[in-house]
Amino acid sequence: MWSQIKTTTAFFIEGRKKFTKTGYLKARKNPTLQSRWNAVNNADLKGRVYVVTGASSGLGKEICWYLADKGAERVYMVCRSEEKGMKAKEELVKRILNPGEADSGGDQVVKKRSNWKRKKSKNDKDKDTSGSSSKLEQDDPTTSKADDKTPAEEEEIQQQPRKRSDPNSQLIIIPNTDLSRKSNVDNLISILNQKEPNGIDCLLCNAGNLHNQVTYTPEGLEQTMASHLIFGSYYLSKSLYPLIEKKAGTIVFMSSGGMYNTKFPGWEAIHLYKENKSNKSSYDGQLQYAYAKRAQVLLAERWTEENKKNTVFL
Ligand SMILES: NC(=O)c1ccc[n+]([C@@H]2O[C@H](COP(=O)([O-])OP(=O)(O)OC[C@H]3O[C@@H](n4cnc5c(N)ncnc54)[C@H](OP(=O)(O)O)[C@@H]3O)[C@@H](O)[C@H]2O)c1
């Protein structure tokens, strides 16, 4: 019990610093990460094809907005509900076409960053030219002389009207896809093979919820493991790998800091809560979620090891 309290406290303290909005804002202000933010803000994704699961809300929806806004050729929004998917797409199209109205939060952050840069360039010029860049910056592949734009140059880039693709044709909904069901995932795989024979640049396995009560799929598997891991990450990425390989693309598993709540109990955890078994009452949704998220990390490490040519990121 004490070790669980210790783990939970450590997770809470670390989590507040690194995973919450506080962590995001801290990272946003971190001078050593500026070149990465620049790369994120100035990315040009023209010609790229993305597949995002769990795109009807939350992180998945925001990522679809970012990808389409940065010019991706096609972004497949994989959703369970067609209605929710359409609603999400409508909202994203509006946001992309009217950036000033809906994107004010992001703009404020960018403005603050520009102000910070302006101040920094006036006050800390000596420090900047001392050549003492941090380890992180040295390791960062996006850091280059070309990325070191002056505040004025950066502002100019941000204010240049970009020639936009039509977000209506960039964002494509694939509905009726419950990632916890093999039959639905098989259907998704066949649609993507048909539509994108030349390959996919990135697959983002993001879909999944945390269930407080044990629930089962029609195929008899526990929901959390089935959607986050078995079909939503393992089976989907393995099946789409040939398409991703064609573009030397990337697979992303959306894991979670929640995994730090517990150790991985071993692969048998996948079958821990079988339908019609008496251990239903011992189900703990938080733990099951943590196991699935740990397993995604282990799987990504394994994929990375096995497919050295390409990269699997988390
Ligand atoms: N938010 C966080 O703080 C956080 C932190 C770390 C990691 N994550 C991870 O990030 C991912 C997205 O989380 P979020 O916060 O954005 O959650 P969210 O707003 O609840 O979005 C989850 C998305 O996944 C979809 N989904 C859930 N189960 C599905 C299934 N079986 N089949 C197909 N789609 C399914 C949902 O579809 P419906 O709209 O149909 O429900 C929704 O679009 C999750 O994997 C989560 O574990 C989140």
PDBQT file of the ligand as one rigid body, heavy atoms in Angstrom, charges set to zero:
ROOT
HETATM    1  N1  LIG A 401      -6.296  14.093 -21.947  1.00  0.00    +0.000 N 
HETATM    2  C1  LIG A 401      -5.215  13.729 -21.299  1.00  0.00    +0.000 C 
HETATM    3  O1  LIG A 401      -4.826  14.363 -20.305  1.00  0.00    +0.000 OA
HETATM    4  C2  LIG A 401      -4.377  12.579 -21.771  1.00  0.00    +0.000 A 
HETATM    5  C3  LIG A 401      -3.135  12.401 -21.197  1.00  0.00    +0.000 A 
HETATM    6  C4  LIG A 401      -2.347  11.371 -21.643  1.00  0.00    +0.000 A 
HETATM    7  C5  LIG A 401      -2.804  10.520 -22.622  1.00  0.00    +0.000 A 
HETATM    8  N2  LIG A 401      -4.037  10.692 -23.140  1.00  0.00    +0.000 N 
HETATM    9  C6  LIG A 401      -4.446   9.740 -24.183  1.00  0.00    +0.000 C 
HETATM   10  O2  LIG A 401      -4.754  10.488 -25.336  1.00  0.00    +0.000 OA
HETATM   11  C7  LIG A 401      -5.780   9.844 -26.080  1.00  0.00    +0.000 C 
HETATM   12  C8  LIG A 401      -6.911  10.816 -26.328  1.00  0.00    +0.000 C 
HETATM   13  O3  LIG A 401      -7.391  11.273 -25.088  1.00  0.00    +0.000 OA
HETATM   14  P1  LIG A 401      -8.349  12.544 -24.956  1.00  0.00    +0.000 P 
HETATM   15  O4  LIG A 401      -8.070  13.164 -23.643  1.00  0.00    +0.000 OA
HETATM   16  O5  LIG A 401      -8.294  13.376 -26.167  1.00  0.00    +0.000 OA
HETATM   17  O6  LIG A 401      -9.749  11.806 -24.800  1.00  0.00    +0.000 OA
HETATM   18  P2  LIG A 401     -11.191  12.127 -25.396  1.00  0.00    +0.000 P 
HETATM   19  O7  LIG A 401     -11.409  13.585 -25.556  1.00  0.00    +0.000 OA
HETATM   20  O8  LIG A 401     -12.133  11.357 -24.544  1.00  0.00    +0.000 OA
HETATM   21  O9  LIG A 401     -11.119  11.482 -26.846  1.00  0.00    +0.000 OA
HETATM   22  C9  LIG A 401     -11.030  10.122 -27.004  1.00  0.00    +0.000 C 
HETATM   23  C10 LIG A 401     -11.320   9.821 -28.453  1.00  0.00    +0.000 C 
HETATM   24  O10 LIG A 401     -11.172   8.417 -28.638  1.00  0.00    +0.000 OA
HETATM   25  C11 LIG A 401     -12.363   7.915 -29.182  1.00  0.00    +0.000 C 
HETATM   26  N3  LIG A 401     -12.575   6.550 -28.726  1.00  0.00    +0.000 N 
HETATM   27  C12 LIG A 401     -12.651   6.068 -27.478  1.00  0.00    +0.000 A 
HETATM   28  N4  LIG A 401     -12.812   4.748 -27.475  1.00  0.00    +0.000 NA
HETATM   29  C13 LIG A 401     -12.863   4.385 -28.779  1.00  0.00    +0.000 A 
HETATM   30  C14 LIG A 401     -13.039   3.173 -29.440  1.00  0.00    +0.000 A 
HETATM   31  N5  LIG A 401     -13.197   2.028 -28.779  1.00  0.00    +0.000 N 
HETATM   32  N6  LIG A 401     -13.037   3.168 -30.785  1.00  0.00    +0.000 NA
HETATM   33  C15 LIG A 401     -12.883   4.300 -31.496  1.00  0.00    +0.000 A 
HETATM   34  N7  LIG A 401     -12.731   5.482 -30.922  1.00  0.00    +0.000 NA
HETATM   35  C16 LIG A 401     -12.723   5.532 -29.589  1.00  0.00    +0.000 A 
HETATM   36  C17 LIG A 401     -13.454   8.836 -28.711  1.00  0.00    +0.000 C 
HETATM   37  O11 LIG A 401     -14.561   8.684 -29.578  1.00  0.00    +0.000 OA
HETATM   38  P3  LIG A 401     -16.070   9.087 -29.145  1.00  0.00    +0.000 P 
HETATM   39  O12 LIG A 401     -16.155  10.553 -29.441  1.00  0.00    +0.000 OA
HETATM   40  O13 LIG A 401     -16.914   8.251 -30.003  1.00  0.00    +0.000 OA
HETATM   41  O14 LIG A 401     -16.192   8.772 -27.689  1.00  0.00    +0.000 OA
HETATM   42  C18 LIG A 401     -12.747  10.177 -28.836  1.00  0.00    +0.000 C 
HETATM   43  O15 LIG A 401     -12.758  10.631 -30.165  1.00  0.00    +0.000 OA
HETATM   44  C19 LIG A 401      -6.180   8.625 -25.273  1.00  0.00    +0.000 C 
HETATM   45  O16 LIG A 401      -5.510   7.507 -25.773  1.00  0.00    +0.000 OA
HETATM   46  C20 LIG A 401      -5.709   8.958 -23.877  1.00  0.00    +0.000 C 
HETATM   47  O17 LIG A 401      -5.421   7.799 -23.159  1.00  0.00    +0.000 OA
HETATM   48  C21 LIG A 401      -4.830  11.703 -22.738  1.00  0.00    +0.000 A 
ENDROOT
TORSDOF 0
